[in-house]
């Protein structure tokens, strides 16, 4: 086992290796990078993050497909769609995320933007205990205020129900982190990077265990809390920058 100092130095080097624009081409973060308007970036990022599980090439391909269905103007589509526009989604599917889910997500986003300035303001309301986890839970309640099938709820995780909520934590990283490296978009200014949680998945979890950052065997909410604590000891202001190191070591280096 490395000393804490050596481990931090090792991970800092890996952050530098992967947290740069070369990372974008192979990652779903490329989808929100297609846009410049805040609302377009939020919606594109949120939808791409929502379907970010499984094969990465398929995630990126289906995310582009979703943007094309929306005329590459996600905010305009969300706010001004009619039933004929929604029919274009009738064949959309990504794993268990199907057309019914996609249509519900569009309607839920319309409801949110009709009643709030933006997505940022919805998440910013419930930052508690230096954490965004209650924010995610409350966002899910707001999101599903509209009529929906129960099955669609599974596509937004609730960390207060024990989930690691990997995809939505990744979305928050994209929106909040603002460094000079150009991967994360950093368009949200009211949520501190210190409150973010690592997008914990199979890759980052396995690497974290090998490095002694994580003991818990399941990738669940308790594991996320344990990992967050370890990463905050290395950088209290920007703990989730280490997601680049853990993910890169797992996916690209088969660590």
C-alpha positions, 0 to 999 in steps of 0.5 A: 500500500502507498502512503497517503502522500504517494497515493495523492501524488500518483492520482494527481498525475493521472488526473493531469493525464486524463483531464484534458480535451483528448478525453472528450472524443471517447466520452459522453461529455462530448454531447453537451459540448455541442452547444453554447446556450446554457439550457441546451447544455443542461438538457443535452448533458442531462439526457446523455448522462441519463443513458450513460450505462453500457457500451460507451460507443453505443451511449454516444451514438444514441445520445447523438441520435436523441439530439438529432431527433430534437433537431439539435436544439434541445431546449427549443424542442423541450419547450415547444414540442407538440404530439407530432414532434414526440412521435419522432421519439417512438422508436428511440431505445437505449437498453431499458430506456425506451420511447415512453421514458424519453417522452416522459423526460421531455415533458418533465423537463418542460415542466421544470423549465416552465416553473424554474429559471433553469436546472441549476436552480432546482439542484442548488436549492437543497445543498446540505451537509456539504453534499449534493445528495439531498439535492439529487433526491429532491430533484427526482421528486420535482422531476416526476411531479408530472403524470408518469409510469412508475417504470420511468422513475428507475432512470433517475437514482435516489441517493437517499435510498442507498443508490450511488447515483453514478449517472446524475453525479457525473452530470453534476460534475460536468455542469459544476466543475470549472477548470482550465482543462476543457472537459467539464463545462463548468456553467453552474456557478451556485454549486461549489465543487466541494459538494460534488460526489464521485460518479462511482461505477464498476471501473472507479470502484474496482480501482478505488478498492485496489488503491485502498480508498474503498473497502465496501464491496457493493457500489452503493450509497454507503460505498460512495460516502466512503469514497467521497470521504477519502477523496475529500481528504486529498482535495477538499475543494475539488474531490471529484477531479479524481474521477478522471484518475480512477476512471482512466486507470480502470478503463484505459489502463485496465489497472 
